[in-house]
Amino acid sequence: MICIVVIGMVVFTHEKRQQDRIAILEQDIDYLKYENSDKLLNWMDENYNYLAIGNSITLHGKTDYWWNECGMAATDKENDYVHKLVSMLEKRESKVDVYAYNLHYWELQATDRGETLSQLDNMLSDKLNLVTLQLGENVTDLSTFQEDFNELINYVKEKAPNATIAVIGDFWTYENRDDIKRNVSKECEIEYIDLNEIKDNENYQAGMGTKVYGDDGTEHIIEHEGIAGHPGDNAMNYIAEKIYQAIK
């Protein structure tokens, strides 16, 4: 009986965290959907050009419960994986241009995900050197996920033919979603960044009570379980290191 209760509590806690994460994104869909998708990016030939496409782990806008425009839940902008990776790239490139875009509405759309891909057209270019795809954590309907992920990758490959493309593995476990991403990446012959070592590891999550800083430098405390379950600084640095080693 005790074992049953304990197992039930673990399952309940996991499901609650999943629901919290999804709730954060659903609340923000009007705020982030198609935001800046009409912005034509002017990538320069002489620079190393990096486009980061993802969900809240890549970029989350400011709200009443998140205080910076960066990857949730890095302590500040410079500590999310995108900015960490840029710092590494700048050691070997003369100048790095980077743009991060939140495409989480692709994840939440259970059918016809392909209709959202045109929102990337003004960002994708044959001048891009690197594109990272950090998507999947908020997909719960996997019925067409394999086909949709394949379509996403090939769309990026067509629009950014000179770029190295790297898919970032899931930070949270959900059925065989990560296996699908890994297999599609292999089929499409692009880099796959495996996060199994830190996946679902509380030591790599931000955690409740963590101090983070807004874009104005003010200090805030994480008090939302959904945010607390996001990658902390250690995880962000791990992700950046894995990408850098893969593309180096």
Rosetta silent file (secondary structure, phi, psi, omega in degrees, C-alpha in Angstrom):
SEQUENCE: MICIVVIGMVVFTHEKRQQDRIAILEQDIDYLKYENSDKLLNWMDENYNYLAIGNSITLHGKTDYWWNECGMAATDKENDYVHKLVSMLEKRESKVDVYAYNLHYWELQATDRGETLSQLDNMLSDKLNLVTLQLGENVTDLSTFQEDFNELINYVKEKAPNATIAVIGDFWTYENRDDIKRNVSKECEIEYIDLNEIKDNENYQAGMGTKVYGDDGTEHIIEHEGIAGHPGDNAMNYIAEKIYQAIK
SCORE:     score description
SCORE:     0.000 S_00000001
   1 L     0.000  -43.754  178.796    0.000    0.000    0.000 S_00000001
   2 H   -61.468  -42.458  179.869    2.827    2.397    0.901 S_00000001
   3 H   -61.020  -41.895 -179.158    4.583    1.629   -2.392 S_00000001
   4 H   -62.590  -42.769  179.416    1.401    2.334   -4.335 S_00000001
   5 H   -62.979  -44.455 -179.705    0.971    5.682   -2.572 S_00000001
   6 H   -62.261  -46.576  179.339    4.613    6.657   -3.190 S_00000001
   7 H   -61.002  -41.508  179.000    4.427    5.711   -6.866 S_00000001
   8 H   -61.654  -40.169  179.078    1.180    7.633   -7.182 S_00000001
   9 H   -65.326  -39.852  179.407    2.764   10.719   -5.650 S_00000001
  10 H   -63.819  -45.452  179.640    5.748   10.511   -8.049 S_00000001
  11 H   -63.242  -43.218  179.773    3.467   10.195  -11.076 S_00000001
  12 H   -61.112  -45.230 -179.974    1.288   13.058   -9.837 S_00000001
  13 H   -61.522  -43.719  179.881    4.318   15.307   -9.262 S_00000001
  14 H   -62.925  -45.304 -179.125    5.723   14.556  -12.723 S_00000001
  15 H   -65.102  -37.906  179.120    2.371   15.206  -14.397 S_00000001
  16 H   -62.998  -42.020  178.660    1.921   18.435  -12.449 S_00000001
  17 H   -64.013  -40.493  177.404    5.329   19.687  -13.591 S_00000001
  18 H   -61.737  -43.993 -179.450    4.464   18.805  -17.177 S_00000001
  19 H   -64.634  -38.150  177.967    1.160   20.653  -16.863 S_00000001
  20 H   -62.443  -43.270 -179.350    2.901   23.668  -15.353 S_00000001
  21 H   -63.808  -44.141  179.824    5.376   23.813  -18.249 S_00000001
  22 H   -66.260  -38.600 -179.317    2.618   23.558  -20.832 S_00000001
  23 H   -61.313  -39.990  178.253    0.514   26.132  -18.992 S_00000001
  24 H   -57.140  -46.074 -176.286    3.349   28.659  -19.158 S_00000001
  25 H   -72.612  -38.430  179.119    3.529   28.318  -22.906 S_00000001
  26 H   -65.776  -34.832  178.140   -0.212   28.298  -23.480 S_00000001
  27 H   -65.882  -28.856 -174.194   -0.563   31.488  -21.452 S_00000001
  28 L   -98.910    4.699 -172.318    2.030   33.173  -23.640 S_00000001
  29 H   -61.820  -37.706  178.392    0.855   31.999  -27.046 S_00000001
  30 H   -71.298  -29.955 -178.310   -0.766   35.347  -27.890 S_00000001
  31 H   -73.378  -40.488 -172.217    2.309   37.197  -26.609 S_00000001
  32 H  -101.741  -21.753 -173.233    4.885   35.275  -28.581 S_00000001
  33 L   -59.581  123.695  178.338    3.040   33.866  -31.573 S_00000001
  34 L    62.660    9.908  179.466    4.504   35.221  -34.777 S_00000001
  35 L   -61.058  128.329  179.806    6.304   37.949  -32.776 S_00000001
  36 L    63.550   10.549 -178.799    9.004   39.498  -34.983 S_00000001
  37 L   -69.716  -14.846  178.100    8.286   36.896  -37.669 S_00000001
  38 L   -95.945    6.231 -178.999    7.995   39.723  -40.204 S_00000001
  39 L   -82.642  117.511  178.712   11.418   41.069  -39.296 S_00000001
  40 L   -81.893  117.994 -178.272   13.825   40.669  -42.210 S_00000001
  41 L   -87.312  133.281 -178.528   17.239   39.799  -40.828 S_00000001
  42 L  -101.549   82.478  178.694   20.203   41.258  -42.647 S_00000001
  43 L   -72.039  136.703 -177.640   22.885   38.611  -42.245 S_00000001
  44 L   -96.432  137.641 -178.164   26.345   39.841  -43.252 S_00000001
  45 L   -58.329  -38.304 -172.236   28.608   37.770  -45.511 S_00000001
  46 L   -81.088   -6.992 -177.275   31.732   38.500  -43.486 S_00000001
  47 L  -101.774  163.327  170.544   30.243   37.405  -40.140 S_00000001
  48 E   -88.691  117.203 -170.519   29.533   34.035  -38.561 S_00000001
  49 E  -107.540  124.684 -173.760   25.725   33.937  -38.577 S_00000001
  50 E  -127.297  123.361  175.967   23.788   31.863  -36.038 S_00000001
  51 E  -112.454  121.569  178.513   20.028   31.379  -35.855 S_00000001
  52 E  -106.242  114.549  179.091   18.645   29.664  -32.727 S_00000001
  53 E  -109.013  128.908 -178.011   15.112   28.307  -33.140 S_00000001
  54 E  -168.958 -158.669  176.489   13.434   26.857  -30.080 S_00000001
  55 L  -112.323 -147.619 -175.400   10.917   27.151  -27.284 S_00000001
  56 L   -65.170  -22.229  176.852   11.172   28.822  -23.870 S_00000001
  57 L   -66.675  -30.499  178.395   14.529   27.117  -23.206 S_00000001
  58 L   -85.723  -45.303 -177.589   15.908   29.134  -26.127 S_00000001
  59 L  -158.869  130.576  171.542   13.964   32.364  -25.616 S_00000001
  60 E  -133.969  132.729  178.959   11.125   33.565  -23.441 S_00000001
  61 L   -74.666  168.174  179.984    9.804   37.107  -23.456 S_00000001
  62 L   -71.099  136.027  174.489    9.184   39.210  -20.369 S_00000001
  63 L  -140.498 -172.465  179.436    5.969   38.557  -18.437 S_00000001
  64 L   -73.621   -9.969  177.942    4.769   39.109  -14.885 S_00000001
  65 L  -121.373    4.084  174.254    6.558   35.884  -13.855 S_00000001
  66 L  -142.767  134.547 -159.369    9.657   36.089  -16.076 S_00000001
  67 L  -118.601   13.620 -179.119   11.810   39.198  -16.171 S_00000001
  68 L  -147.189  159.912  174.498   14.255   38.922  -19.053 S_00000001
  69 L  -100.906   87.803 -177.502   14.256   38.115  -22.760 S_00000001
  70 E  -163.328 -173.552  178.438   16.417   35.016  -22.746 S_00000001
  71 L   -70.644  124.687  176.022   16.316   31.285  -22.219 S_00000001
  72 L   -73.459  129.663    8.080   14.184   30.349  -19.204 S_00000001
  73 L  -124.136   56.599  175.714   15.497   29.921  -16.444 S_00000001
  74 L   -63.500  148.596 -177.275   19.064   31.213  -16.859 S_00000001
  75 L   -65.586  -28.659  170.464   20.103   33.585  -14.084 S_00000001
  76 L  -157.930  174.479 -173.342   20.626   36.284  -16.703 S_00000001
  77 H   -56.200  -40.725 -175.814   20.801   36.659  -20.470 S_00000001
  78 H   -68.487  -12.349 -177.268   24.526   35.937  -20.726 S_00000001
  79 H  -103.174    3.672  173.493   24.023   32.560  -19.042 S_00000001
  80 L   -79.676  166.066 -170.970   21.487   30.983  -21.393 S_00000001
  81 H   -66.390  -31.659 -179.717   22.838   28.410  -23.851 S_00000001
  82 H   -63.841  -49.743 -178.604   22.561   30.701  -26.894 S_00000001
  83 H   -70.369  -33.087  174.763   24.733   33.435  -25.376 S_00000001
  84 H   -62.460  -43.393  179.482   27.108   30.860  -23.859 S_00000001
  85 H   -65.545  -41.029  177.984   27.588   29.318  -27.295 S_00000001
  86 H   -59.427  -41.955  178.539   28.145   32.729  -28.885 S_00000001
  87 H   -60.334  -38.870  178.004   30.895   33.431  -26.323 S_00000001
  88 H   -68.399  -42.582 -178.899   32.586   30.169  -27.320 S_00000001
  89 H   -65.526  -33.981 -177.794   32.243   30.905  -31.043 S_00000001
  90 L   -66.188  -15.514  177.480   33.693   34.394  -30.624 S_00000001
  91 L   -74.471  -18.067 -179.645   36.988   32.837  -29.569 S_00000001
  92 L  -126.507   -5.929  178.240   37.490   31.536  -33.096 S_00000001
  93 L  -115.659  145.177 -177.713   35.294   33.793  -35.250 S_00000001
  94 L   -64.924  -42.261  178.104   35.955   37.468  -35.971 S_00000001
  95 L  -152.098  134.154  179.899   32.312   38.460  -35.378 S_00000001
  96 E  -114.302  124.417  171.945   29.236   36.426  -34.509 S_00000001
  97 E  -102.771  134.000 -176.788   25.723   37.618  -35.318 S_00000001
  98 E  -135.129  145.414  173.605   22.951   35.756  -33.490 S_00000001
  99 E  -141.361  128.815  178.110   19.172   35.821  -33.471 S_00000001
 100 E  -107.258  139.634 -177.618   16.967   33.666  -31.228 S_00000001
 101 E  -136.527  132.739  179.489   13.350   32.916  -32.118 S_00000001
 102 E   -90.995  112.294 -178.495   10.612   31.213  -30.112 S_00000001
 103 L  -110.073   31.827 -173.033    8.690   28.788  -32.355 S_00000001
 104 H   -64.835  -19.827  177.959    6.749   27.079  -29.569 S_00000001
 105 H   -67.068  -23.048  172.566    3.467   27.491  -31.447 S_00000001
 106 H   -63.985  -39.042 -179.646    4.825   24.848  -33.851 S_00000001
 107 H   -68.270  -44.115 -173.048    4.959   22.470  -30.863 S_00000001
 108 H   -76.479  -14.309  179.865    1.476   23.250  -29.554 S_00000001
 109 L   -85.727  106.858 -173.167   -0.185   22.855  -32.949 S_00000001
 110 L   -70.827  -28.204  178.644   -1.146   19.172  -33.021 S_00000001
 111 L  -128.616  155.921  176.747   -2.017   19.156  -36.736 S_00000001
 112 L    55.422   42.546  178.489   -0.745   21.052  -39.768 S_00000001
 113 H   -61.205  -28.399 -177.341    2.442   22.158  -38.020 S_00000001
 114 H   -61.600  -23.051 -178.118    3.922   22.833  -41.441 S_00000001
 115 H   -70.022  -12.357  178.707    1.692   25.851  -41.934 S_00000001
 116 H   -89.573  -12.893 -170.470    3.759   27.740  -39.349 S_00000001
 117 H   -67.567  -26.840  179.598    7.113   27.244  -41.097 S_00000001
 118 H   -63.012  -18.178  177.727    6.744   30.221  -43.429 S_00000001
 119 H   -65.701  -14.349  179.968    7.169   32.411  -40.334 S_00000001
 120 H   -90.996   -7.342 -170.445   10.867   31.510  -40.525 S_00000001
 121 L   -58.665  -38.466 -178.149   11.367   32.757  -44.082 S_00000001
 122 L   -77.225   -6.502  178.809   12.678   36.203  -43.134 S_00000001
 123 L  -104.239  -32.017 -178.244   15.241   34.640  -40.791 S_00000001
 124 L   -78.926  144.227 -174.376   16.538   31.771  -42.913 S_00000001
 125 L  -161.523  154.845  175.038   19.241   32.568  -45.439 S_00000001
 126 L   -74.176   -2.982  176.475   22.050   31.037  -47.457 S_00000001
 127 L   -89.047   -6.598 -178.833   24.347   33.300  -45.402 S_00000001
 128 L   -72.298  137.788  175.358   23.688   31.351  -42.207 S_00000001
 129 L   -96.774  -29.415 -176.141   26.563   29.314  -40.791 S_00000001
 130 E  -146.954  135.258  171.339   24.674   27.613  -37.971 S_00000001
 131 E  -130.635  125.842  173.477   21.056   26.823  -37.135 S_00000001
 132 E  -108.487  140.490 -179.915   20.088   25.060  -33.911 S_00000001
 133 E  -117.529  106.437 -179.155   16.654   23.477  -33.485 S_00000001
 134 E  -115.672   81.703 -174.603   15.611   23.137  -29.844 S_00000001
 135 L  -140.353  149.272  174.429   12.010   22.002  -30.150 S_00000001
 136 L   135.759  -31.601 -172.893    9.833   19.180  -28.895 S_00000001
 137 L   -56.101  -25.966 -176.947    9.486   19.480  -25.119 S_00000001
 138 L  -103.325    9.860  176.657    5.922   20.793  -25.386 S_00000001
 139 L   -87.181  120.046  176.784    4.710   18.284  -27.973 S_00000001
 140 L  -113.563  -19.491  175.283    2.265   15.815  -26.421 S_00000001
 141 L   -97.940  105.535 -175.096    0.474   14.664  -29.572 S_00000001
 142 L   -97.271    9.667 -173.576    3.043   12.476  -31.360 S_00000001
 143 L   -59.348  -36.605  179.076    0.714   11.148  -34.063 S_00000001
 144 L  -122.047   15.858 -172.510    2.417   13.167  -36.837 S_00000001
 145 H   -62.265  -41.689 -179.488    5.511   14.297  -34.950 S_00000001
 146 H   -60.572  -48.219  179.663    7.996   12.240  -36.968 S_00000001
 147 H   -64.551  -40.728 -178.273    6.699   13.569  -40.280 S_00000001
 148 H   -67.716  -38.646 -179.897    6.444   17.109  -38.929 S_00000001
 149 H   -69.451  -38.046  175.298    9.969   17.091  -37.526 S_00000001
 150 H   -61.579  -43.246  178.813   11.314   15.767  -40.806 S_00000001
 151 H   -62.810  -41.986  178.286    9.465   18.538  -42.631 S_00000001
 152 H   -59.421  -48.990 -178.201   10.892   21.159  -40.256 S_00000001
 153 H   -62.237  -46.425 -177.650   14.467   20.010  -40.778 S_00000001
 154 H   -68.428  -30.289  175.461   14.169   19.822  -44.548 S_00000001
 155 H   -63.799  -44.919  179.200   12.522   23.237  -44.670 S_00000001
 156 H   -66.290  -41.793 -179.901   15.490   24.726  -42.820 S_00000001
 157 H   -61.093  -39.550 -179.517   17.974   22.828  -44.986 S_00000001
 158 H   -68.665  -40.988 -175.704   16.365   24.180  -48.155 S_00000001
 159 H   -83.207  -21.524  179.660   16.229   27.787  -46.931 S_00000001
 160 L  -130.757   67.686 -170.577   19.684   27.734  -45.280 S_00000001
 161 L   -66.250  -19.055 -177.132   21.688   25.389  -47.548 S_00000001
 162 L   -99.601    1.400 -174.752   25.113   26.456  -46.275 S_00000001
 163 L   -90.043  145.323  164.392   24.381   26.146  -42.563 S_00000001
 164 E   -76.875  129.992 -178.702   25.390   23.439  -40.151 S_00000001
 165 E  -112.773  130.980  179.822   22.141   22.293  -38.550 S_00000001
 166 E  -128.935  127.239  175.228   22.063   20.833  -35.048 S_00000001
 167 E   -94.700  130.553  179.531   19.033   19.378  -33.277 S_00000001
 168 E   -95.726  126.839 -178.726   19.100   19.658  -29.484 S_00000001
 169 L   -63.718  167.257 -177.950   17.703   16.654  -27.619 S_00000001
 170 L   -67.729  145.129  174.609   14.870   16.863  -25.115 S_00000001
 171 L   -91.691  -20.293  177.485   15.466   18.187  -21.606 S_00000001
 172 L  -127.025  146.707 -178.239   12.394   16.343  -20.279 S_00000001
 173 L   -85.406  135.448  172.295   11.249   12.809  -21.039 S_00000001
 174 L  -151.691  108.153  179.540    7.960   12.099  -22.781 S_00000001
 175 L    45.996 -131.808 -177.609    7.300    8.691  -24.340 S_00000001
 176 L  -106.388   25.981 -176.622    9.525    8.180  -27.421 S_00000001
 177 H   -58.691  -45.203 -177.767    9.609   11.828  -28.516 S_00000001
 178 H   -67.285  -36.781  177.114   13.382   12.143  -28.137 S_00000001
 179 H   -62.487  -38.260  177.482   13.996    8.899  -30.046 S_00000001
 180 H   -62.146  -46.106  179.469   11.954   10.301  -32.923 S_00000001
 181 H   -61.035  -42.875 -179.251   14.070   13.459  -32.977 S_00000001
 182 H   -63.795  -45.773 -177.491   17.275   11.440  -32.874 S_00000001
 183 H   -67.071  -41.152  178.587   16.208    9.103  -35.687 S_00000001
 184 H   -65.540  -39.874  178.024   14.962   11.893  -37.942 S_00000001
 185 H   -60.835  -41.043  178.599   18.203   13.819  -37.399 S_00000001
 186 H   -65.084  -43.795  178.936   20.177   10.748  -38.443 S_00000001
 187 H   -61.354  -37.607 -177.742   18.032   10.259  -41.536 S_00000001
 188 L   -86.540   -0.717  176.047   18.507   13.906  -42.487 S_00000001
 189 L    58.968   49.336  175.155   22.269   13.654  -41.809 S_00000001
 190 L  -125.475  168.009 -177.361   22.480   16.530  -39.346 S_00000001
 191 E   -69.249  142.516  174.888   24.023   16.883  -35.889 S_00000001
 192 E  -123.968  125.073 -176.732   22.103   15.602  -32.877 S_00000001
 193 E   -99.713  103.399 -174.985   22.926   16.994  -29.424 S_00000001
 194 L   -78.489  126.076  179.020   22.167   14.282  -26.867 S_00000001
 195 L  -110.297   18.549 -177.058   21.056   15.554  -23.441 S_00000001
 196 L   -55.648  -32.995 -177.156   20.504   12.155  -21.805 S_00000001
 197 L   -64.918  -28.572 -177.399   23.177   12.883  -19.216 S_00000001
 198 L  -116.481   -4.236 -177.515   21.224   15.838  -17.812 S_00000001
 199 L   -60.953  133.385  178.485   17.659   14.994  -18.860 S_00000001
 200 L    58.986   17.021 -177.901   15.179   15.007  -15.945 S_00000001
 201 L   -93.839  113.917 -177.065   18.125   15.642  -13.600 S_00000001
 202 H   -61.687  -23.890  178.842   17.132   18.033  -10.817 S_00000001
 203 H   -67.964  -18.670  179.653   20.772   19.037  -10.377 S_00000001
 204 H  -105.975    0.570  174.945   20.578   20.662  -13.815 S_00000001
 205 E   -90.707  155.809 -176.084   17.215   22.321  -13.280 S_00000001
 206 L   -62.415  -46.596  177.638   17.010   25.873  -11.980 S_00000001
 207 L    87.528  151.078  177.509   15.028   24.916   -8.889 S_00000001
 208 L   -67.414  143.001  177.457   12.646   26.785   -6.624 S_00000001
 209 L    85.075   -0.195 -179.845   14.095   29.750   -4.773 S_00000001
 210 L   -71.357  138.459  176.552   16.850   30.418   -7.320 S_00000001
 211 E   -82.518  129.854  174.355   17.865   34.055   -7.783 S_00000001
 212 E  -131.368  165.758 -174.173   17.623   35.359  -11.331 S_00000001
 213 E  -123.923  136.392  177.443   18.039   38.846  -12.759 S_00000001
 214 L   -75.437  173.794 -179.098   15.804   40.892  -14.983 S_00000001
 215 L   -68.425  -12.511  176.156   17.020   42.856  -17.982 S_00000001
 216 L   -98.713    6.435  177.451   17.203   45.914  -15.712 S_00000001
 217 L    87.827   -2.374 -179.394   19.449   44.114  -13.229 S_00000001
 218 L   -74.463  147.766 -177.312   16.804   43.678  -10.551 S_00000001
 219 E   -88.854  139.017  178.412   16.864   40.471   -8.524 S_00000001
 220 E  -136.101  159.780  179.685   13.944   38.022   -8.587 S_00000001
 221 E  -116.585  131.291  176.801   13.220   34.641   -7.014 S_00000001
 222 L   -72.790  119.878 -178.896   11.843   31.663   -8.956 S_00000001
 223 L  -126.657    7.678 -178.743    8.620   30.658   -7.246 S_00000001
 224 L  -111.214  126.052 -176.292    6.854   28.852  -10.099 S_00000001
 225 H   -61.417  -34.659  179.232    7.394   25.087  -10.457 S_00000001
 226 H   -63.028  -41.896  177.011    7.153   25.271  -14.231 S_00000001
 227 H   -70.226  -41.478 -178.106   10.014   27.769  -14.399 S_00000001
 228 H   -59.454  -29.245  179.798   11.974   25.919  -11.707 S_00000001
 229 L   -79.144   -7.070  178.332   11.969   22.788  -13.870 S_00000001
 230 L   -74.937  165.023 -179.295   13.709   24.596  -16.736 S_00000001
 231 E   -61.362  131.678  171.688   17.478   24.328  -17.292 S_00000001
 232 L   -83.222 -174.229 -177.206   19.615   26.197  -14.789 S_00000001
 233 H   -58.674  -38.151  179.972   22.971   27.766  -15.608 S_00000001
 234 H   -62.049  -42.510  179.392   24.781   24.406  -15.386 S_00000001
 235 H   -68.716  -40.701  178.798   22.450   22.875  -17.943 S_00000001
 236 H   -59.976  -42.992  178.863   22.660   25.910  -20.215 S_00000001
 237 H   -66.933  -38.722  178.054   26.442   25.704  -20.199 S_00000001
 238 H   -59.968  -47.179 -179.423   26.292   21.937  -20.812 S_00000001
 239 H   -60.852  -45.284  179.844   24.061   22.433  -23.857 S_00000001
 240 H   -61.575  -43.933  179.812   26.341   25.138  -25.264 S_00000001
 241 H   -61.642  -43.575 -178.952   29.434   22.983  -24.757 S_00000001
 242 H   -63.853  -40.919  177.932   27.816   19.988  -26.476 S_00000001
 243 H   -64.211  -46.931 -176.953   26.814   22.093  -29.485 S_00000001
 244 H   -59.841  -44.542 -179.969   30.246   23.681  -29.716 S_00000001
 245 H   -65.157  -36.125 -178.714   32.031   20.340  -29.610 S_00000001
 246 H   -68.049  -36.008 -175.892   29.670   18.892  -32.230 S_00000001
 247 H   -94.530  -11.166 -174.854   30.211   21.695  -34.739 S_00000001
 248 L   -69.424    0.000    0.000   33.897   22.318  -34.019 S_00000001
